[in-house]
Amino acid sequence: MAFNTIIYETNNGIGYITINRPKALNALSEEALTELSEALDMAAKDDDAKVVIITGAGGRAFVAGADISAMQHMTAVEAYDYARLGQTTYNKIQDMPKIVIAAIDGFALGGGCELALACDIRVASAKSQIGIPEVTLGVFPGFAGTQRLPRLVGTGIAKEMLATARKVHADEAKEIGLVNYVVDENPLAKAEELAAQICKNSMSAIALGKKAMNEGMEMELKKGIEHEASLFAVAFTTEDQREGMTAFLEKRPANFK
Ligand code: CAA
């Protein structure tokens, strides 16, 4: 499918989604969000995409936020719909039974930070700056940042980032657990290295483990633990479980389909 603002392609088992509005630092207009949503549907179904990497075009930004010019004259009702479009789109990343990696090279602000937060793993280049500066615009994060950021870094840091609007530099982002890795340059190469490692393992087991973590995080601890047992049992209905354990006992590498 041809998109105006998104590029979707696959190579070597990886699905690449590139936000492609470099002149606006990849700000997410309604069109870009809609196309991102469609690209995520494609990636979820695509057997050639075992792992998905999301990145931004142009070398200056991952995504500099929701499109401020699109929001300027929105009514409250339109703003609600826009927030729901962003939120339901990002929820597709959370719900996708595949690992999604954000490769951040530059600004990841507002809706861009929230996009990265929805991903499973974040890799950033040293020049990257991550933040939620919406309060400088008289609004606050509306693409689930108020929910995902405190869950990732804790409420103390999240509230400070919200209220000060400051951009956190890559090294600090690593320190506070906001990103997994910082590389000098080329975060895409690091994301591809992680994707290659992931591709060697059981996709069905990764999907079940991701589901157990996501759903468990929304439950009381002992319920989450019980839920884990149910999903652990599901793993024993898969071909991958038979292959993985047989391969170990036969002292050979597993050959997952
Ligand atoms: N929306 C629309 N356009 C944007 C944009 C955004 N979020 N961010 C950058 N742009 C545009 C600029 O308007 C500019 O366009 P023109 O060339 O046509 O003037 C172009 O991208 C380049 O940006 P700058 O000239 O500002 O570049 P800079 O290097 O001086 O600054 C920046 C870079 C610090 C990232 C700055 O662009 C900036 O602060 N951007 C806005 C960041 C922001 O506030 N994001 C939150 C948006 S609100 C949101 O996301 C709500 C939500 O949670 C749902």
Boltz pocket constraint, residues with backbone or C-beta under 6 A from the ligand:
constraints:
  - pocket:
      binder: B
      contacts: [[A, 22], [A, 23], [A, 24], [A, 25], [A, 27], [A, 28], [A, 64], [A, 65], [A, 66], [A, 67], [A, 68], [A, 69], [A, 86], [A, 107], [A, 109], [A, 110], [A, 111], [A, 112], [A, 114], [A, 133], [A, 134], [A, 137], [A, 140], [A, 141], [A, 142], [A, 143], [A, 145]]
      max_distance: 6.0
